């Protein structure tokens, strides 16, 4: 009934079963809701293999006379056996008499099938090659009479499948494809001339393979260039025209020079837009830019405003700096950086600095900022140059902090500067938070982005003042920084939030020589400071620093109970000497004890299936 009334649905269902022929079907996987199905009791113990014959018969019946379905069965032809495979092979042979468009579909499916056998099953160790060898002669017999339909498969993909399979040497494979394309395009040209090549271009909708092949073929390169310029004109002179790029790039230098000086170019490419568009398709290198110099300044400016390449192969430092200078002249800092980011070692530190500074004042539509890894490499090059102060490096990392957060790199110069430069720290606090006495304080709108960035940086808390490379703390530098920051905070009416942030940053401190955490001068600061905000920041800093946790499906709050034990041990050592600090750890014990009970309850619910 379904096959009769819903032919397409029946086909899709039956076709989906073909890939299941090698699967194992278990009785205990039988859906419970099928128990009331007609005849289900009698069918118990009957496995999928029992239906193979019925499936084969119906699939072949539905595929007969339908090109798309028949093509879909060809890749599964090795799943068929006996009379079913014989019948399928017969259906494929009948395709020799199909119209050209349908023959092309069947031939392409057969090509993929033969390509797999002749690339990955050459010895027949994966499956029998008998059917593949039987079908191989059909590939040529299925060739469409229309030469465009016959040859276009070679130009549709960069590396088209070949029925004889792939050569393991990719250079030989590429050479084979190139030679087949040359033969094809020369044959089309000899029969149909440039109208045939135009039909091929329309048919494949990808011009790069055609341009490459014309450059290598024996067809006059002047005639080819004339045809390409004609297509360029018909398409309204778009930028980065692939047909020009692929053809020009593969020509030898002397032929490139001849085309640049040809009357074809000078007569047809005769205004600023056309000139800029034409040169945008040429390679990004000094040779192109020197040729461009003979044209008007407005054409050159338009070129630099519009070029948008994915890659830039830099031959020397001068070429990189010339490119950057020109891109900067039209305000394209981000695009310039994206193209040179893989070759920063060839860019002068001055130009790297110009690019990074330019990001602050420019935006480019649909041009994303590079990720933090490349930005950190650029800042690293600036640092290695020895010409840029740490403060300037820190300001760069401030601007790009969001990018750094999404990479493995850290804004080390920024945090080093914050932990040695109290005025800078307070400047960020003043950006991110309102004065204590003025809750209605309004920040200038132009500073909103900077304020958000400052908030993220301060919230990230990374390091302690006076911390040295071996993680030891220079106590003198530590106390000086704390004193200066708190003094400036008072002057800027931000005492409470500054103390809170100091406490949060103190929570990142490491164990020191006295083998008790936190170290003695941190404990002393937490104990002696009258403002509770610093202890509150320390408390929440510890909780925040723990981050995300993972646990087993049935695991309860064991992790939290270990923390309770840890903080109880610390608190017991501090009760008499540092009672305020001990109270922080008492609160942490209560927090994690409550958390442990919740995790126990969640584990019980998961065990019960909730």
N, C-alpha and C positions, 0 to 999 in steps of 0.2 A: 504493500500500500504506500509506504513512504517513497520507495523507488519510483513508483508510478506517478505520485502526486507532487513529491518534493525531490525532484531529481538531484538538485544541487546539494541539498542538505544530506541526502543519502550518500552522495559521492564523498563529501567532506568527512563524514563519519567513517566510511569504509576505508578511505585513503589513510586516515589517522591510525588505523589498525596495522598497517603494513610495517611500520617501524617497531611494532610490538611482537613481531613473529618470534624473536629470540628471547622473550621475557618469560619468567616463571610465574605461574598463577597458582595461588594457594586457596584451598577451600575455606580456611579460616578467615580469609579476607572478603568472603561473600557478604554483601550488604544485607543487614537484617531486614530492611524494608522490602526486600525481594521475596521473602518467605511466602507472601500471599500471591505471588505472581502465578499465572496459569501454568501448570505443569512443572513448577519449581521443584517439587519433591522428587519427581522422576529424573530431573536433570542433575541431582546431587552427584558429585564425583566426576562430572564431565568437565574437562579442561579446555582451554582456548584452542589447542591444536585440533580438537574435533571439528572446529568450524572452518579450518583452512580451506577446504574444498569449496564450501559455499561462498566464502569471502572471495576466493580467486575467481570463481565464475561470475559473481556479481560485479566485481571491480572491472574485469575485462569487458563485460557487456556495457557498463557505463562509459568506459574509455573509448570504445569503438566509435570512430567518426568524430571524436572530439580532440583537436590538436593539443590544447593545453593539458588535458588530462593524460593523454598518451605521453607527452613530454615529461609529466610528473612521474609516471611509472618507470621511465627508462632508468632513473638512478636507483630504483629498487628492483631492477630486473633479476639480480642475483638471488632475491628472496623467493622468486618463482621457480618451480621445478616441473619436470615432466611436461604434460600436455599444456599446462598453463603457461609455462615459459615459451614453449613452441608457438602457442597462439599469440603471445605478446610480441615475439620476434616477427611473426607474420604481419602483425599490425604495424610494426615499425617499417618493415619492408614496403608496405603499401603506401607509406608516406612519400615514396619516390615520385608518385603521380600527383601529389598534392600541389596546390598553387604555391608560388615562390615564398610568400610571407609565411605560410604554414610549414613549408619545408625548412625554412630558416630556423623556426622554433624547434622542430624535431632534431635538426642537425646540431643545434647548440646544446640541447640536453644530451645528445649522444656524445658530443665532444667532451663534456664534463665527465661523463661516465668513462670514456676511453682514457682521458687524461689521468684520472685517479688510478686506473689499473696500470698504465704505462709509467706512472711516476712512483707509486707506492706499493705496487703488487707485481713487480716485474718478474719475480720468480714464482709467483702463484702460492706463496706461503700464507697469505691472509685468506684468500678464497680462490676458487677455480677461475682460470683465465679463459676457459673454453668459450663462454658466451661473448666475452670482449673480442676475442680473435674472430669469431663468427660475424660480429657486427662491424668490425673495423672497415671493411670495404665499402660499407654503406655511407661513410662520412662524405666521400667525394661524390657518390651517386645522389646525395641529398643537396648538392650545391644548387642554389637558385640560379635560374638563367639570367636574371637581372644582375649585372656585374656589381652594382652598388650594394644590393642586398647580400651578394656573395662575399664581398670584401670588407664590409663595414665592421664585422666582428673583430678584425685585427686592430681597429682604431677606437673601439668603444671603451676598452680598459687599458690601463698603463701596461699591465702584463697579462694579456689574454691567455686563456688556457689553450694548449695545443694538443691535438689528439694523440700525437706521438709521445706526449709526456714532457716533463721538465728535465733539462740537463742539470745535474747537481752543481755544475760550474755556472754560476749566475751570469758570468761574463759571456760565456758561449750561448746561454739562453737569450740574453739581451741581443746579442749579435744575430741570432736566428730570427727573432721577432723583427729586428730592424730590416733584415734582408727580405722577409716576407712582406713587410709594409712597402718597401721600395718597389718590389715586383708588382704589388697590387696597385700602387698609385701610378706607376708608369703604364700599366696595362689600361687602367681607367682613362688616363690622359691620351693614350694612343687611340682609343676607341671613341671617347666622348669629348676630349679636349677639356678646357677649363670649366665648361658647364657640368661635366661629370665630377670634377673635383669639388665644385660648388654643391652639387647634390650630395656628395659624400660628407661634406662639412655639415650640411643641414641634418643629414641622417644620423650622425654620431653625436652631435651637440657637444663635442669636445675637440677643440682646435689644436691643442698642444702636440698630439701625436702626428697630425697632418703637417703642421709647421716643421717639426723635426724631420719628417720623411722628405719633404720637399727640399730641405737643405742638403740632404744626403743623395738625393736622386740625380739622374742625368738630365732632368728637365732644366732648361735655362734658368739660372737664378735671377736674372733680370726680369724674365717673364713671370716667374713665381712672385717676385717682389711687386710687380705691377698688379697682379691678381690680388695679393694680400692688401695692398693699399686700397684697391677697389672695395674689398670687403670691409676694410677699416672705415671707409667713407659711408658705405651702406649702413653700417652699425652706428653711425653718427659720432665717430671719433672718440670711443670710450678710452678711459685711462687703463693702463696695464693690460693692453690687448694681447691675449695669449698667442694668437696667431703670429703676431710680429715677434714676440719674445722668443717663442720656440724656434722660429725660422732663423732669426738674426743671430741668436746665441750659438748656433751650431755651424755657422759659416766661418771659413777662415778669415783672418784679419784683412787680407787684401780685398776680399769680396765685400766685407762689411764697409770698408772705406769707399769702395766703388759705389755702393748703394747710398751712402750718406751724401756723396757728391753728385748723385744722378739727377737728371732732369725730372724723373718721376717724383722724387721726394720734393724737390724745390717747387715744382708746379702744383702739386696737390696739397702739400703741407704748408699753407701760406698765411696762417694767422696764429696769434699767440696760443689759443686753445688747442689747435691742432698740433702745434709744435710741442707744447707741454705734454699732451696726451701721447704723441709718438715717442718722445724720449722717455716717458714713464715706463714704456715697455722694454727699453734697453737695459743692459746690466747696470747695477749700481757700482760704478767704479770711476776712477779719474779720467779714463779715456772718454767715457760718455760726457762727463762734465766739461771737459775741455772743448769738445765739439759744440756743446750747448752754449759756450761763451760767445760764439759768433752770431747768436740770435739776440733779440731785444731783451732788455732787462725785465720787462713785464712778462715775457714768455718764461724767463728763468724763474722769476718769483712764483708764477703759477705752478711751475714744475715742482718747486720745493714745497709748496703748500699742499699739493695733491698726491705726491708719491706715497705709496703705502705697500711696502714689500714685507714679506714674511721673514726673509733672511738677508743677511749682508755679509758677504765674505770679504774681510778686510785684508788687503795685501801688505799694507805698511802703515806706520803711525801717521804719516802726513795725510793719507787718504781718510783715515778715521777722523782726524781733527778738521779737515776740510768739510767733510760731511756734517759734522756736528755744528761747525760755525754757520753753515748755510741753513740748517734746520732751526738753529737758535734765532737766526735773522728773521724767520717767519713765525716764531713763537711756538715751535713744535718740540718742546723739551721732552715730553713723555715718549713720543714716537721715536725720537732720536735715541733715547736711552734703551728702549725696547729692541732696537736694531743692533746696538753695539754692546749689549749686556753680556754677550758670550765672549767678547774680545776686549774686556776692560783693560787688559794689560797693554793694549796698543793705543789707549786713549790717554792724553796728558791729564795730570791731576787737576790742572786748571779747568779743563773742559768737563771733567767729572763733576767738579764743584759747581760749575755753571749750570749743568743739567739738573743737579739736585736742588739748587736754589731756585731754578726756574719752575720746578713743580709747584712751588708755593703760590705762585701768582698766575698760573695758567691752567686752563682746563681744555681738554680735547674731547669732542663728542665721540662716543663709542671706542675710546682708547683706554684700556684698563691700566691702572698702576701696576708696575712689575711687582712680583712677590718679594717678601722680606729677605729671601736668601740673596737675590741679586743686589738689593739695596745694601745689605750688610757687606757684600763683597766690594761694592763701590766705596763704602765708608772705610772698609779695611784698606783699600788702595790709597785713599786719602791719608789714612793714619800712617801707612808705610812710607809715604812720600816725605814725612817729617815737616811738611810745610803748613799743616793745618792744626790749630790748637785743639786741645781736648774739648774746650767749651764749644767751639764751632762744630766739632763732631757730635757733641751731645745735642746741639740744637737740630742737627740733621736727624738724629735718632728720635728726637721729640716729634718732629713733623711726620716721620714715617712709622711711628710707634705701632699703629694698627697693623701695618704690614709685618712688622717684626713679631707680633703676637701670633701670627699664623705661620711662622717658620720655626726651624730649630735654632735659629740664631737669637741672641739676646742683645738688647740695647745697652751694652756694657759701658760705653762711654757716658751715656746719659745718667745711669745710676751711679757711676763713679763720681761724676761731677756733682750730682745732687747730694751725695754723702760727704762731699768736701767743700761745698759751696752753699752755706746757709741762705744767703740772699736768693739764690736760684730756687732752692727748696720752698721758701716762703712765697716766692713769685708764683709758683705752681699752686700752692695752697690758696693764695688770694684769687687766682683764676678759677679754681674749682669750687670754692666755698664762699658763702656770704659772710660778712662781718657778724660777730656775735650780737652786737647791739642794734643791728639794722636788718631785721628779717625781710623787709620789703626792698632790699637793695637790688637794683637792676643792672646787670652787666651789659655793656655795649654789644649790640647784635653782631658786630664784626668779630667779636672775640668768642662767640659761642662754640665754634669748632675747637679753638684752642683750649677752652675751658673743659670741654668733654675729653679732650686728649689728656689734659692735666689730671683729671679725675681718674682716668684709666691707669695712668702711670703711677699715681700715688697709691691707688688701690692694689696695684700689682706687688708692691713692697718687696724689694730685692736687695738685701745686704744691710750692713751696719756701718755707721761712721767709724773711721779708724781701723776698719778690717783690712788686714794685709793678705798677701797671696797665700800664705799658709793657714789662713782663717784665724790667726791670732788677732786680738784686738789691741790697738795702741790706746791705752787708757786715757792718756793726755789728749789725744785728738778726739776721742769719743766725748769726753766731758766738754771740750771746747765747742764742738759742733752742737751738742745738746743745749748748752748755755746760750749760744748765739741764735739758734733757731727759736728757742722759747722767748728770748728777748725781742727778736723781730716779730714774732707772733703777737706779742703784747702790743707792740707799736702799730700793728696792722689789724688789731681787734679780732684775732682769730686764735685765741689761747686754747679754748676747749678742743676744737677740731685738730689743732696742731699736736696737742698732747695725745689725743686719741690716735693720730697717725704715727706718732713716735712709738707709742705702745705697740701698735700693730707691727711696725717694722722691727721692734725689739724681739717679737715672737719668732723671727727668722734666725736669731742668734744660734751659734754652735756651742758645743761643750768646750770649755777651756780647761786650764791646768788643775783647777780645784775640784774637778770631777763631780760637780753639782750644777745642775741646770735650773735656771739661767745662771750665768757667771756672776761673780761677786758684785761688780760695779753696775750690772743691769739690775740685780736684786736690790742693791742699795738705792738706785734711782726709783724703782717701782715702790719701794717702801717709804722713802723720805718725801716724795712728791705729794703735796696736799691734794692736788686735783685728781679726782677719781677717774677722769677721762683717760689718763695714761694706762691705768690698770684695766679699764674696760677695753681699750684698744688691744692690749696684750692678750686678754681673754679671747676676744673674737678673732684675733690674729692666729692664735693656736688652732681654733676650730677651722678657720678658713684654710690654713696651711695643710690640713689633712687631705683636702681635695676629695675626689670621688673614690668610693670603695667598691669592691667586688666581693661576692661571697657565693658559696655553694647554694644550690636550690633549697636544701633542707637546713642550711646553716643559720643559726640564730644570732644572738648578740655576743658571741665569744670575742670578737675583735674589740668591741666596746668595753667588755669586762677587763680585757688586758690593759686598756688605757686607764680604766678606773684604778686598777692595781698600780700602774705606773705613777699616776698623779697622787695616789694616796701615799706612796713611798716618798715622793718629793715633799708633799705637804708635811708629813711627819718630821722631816728633817728641818723644816722651816718654822714650825709653830712658835718657838720661843725667841728665835733671833729675827725672823722676818714675818710677823703675824699677818700683815696685809697681803704679802705675796702668797703666804700659805692659804689665805682665804680665796685667792684666785683659783688655786688648784682644788680647793674644796668645791667651788662652784663647777669646775670642770668635771669633778667626780660625779656630782649630781646630774649634770647634763648628760654624760655618757652612760650613767646608770639607767636613766630614763630611756635613752636611746637603745640600750641593750634589751630592756623589757619589751619595747616596741618591736625590735627585730625578732625576738623570741616568738611574739604573738604572730608576726607575719609569716615566720617559718612554719608555725603550726597550721595556719590557714592554707598555706601552699601545700602542705602535706595532705590536708583534708580535701584538696582539690578546688579551693576557692581562689 
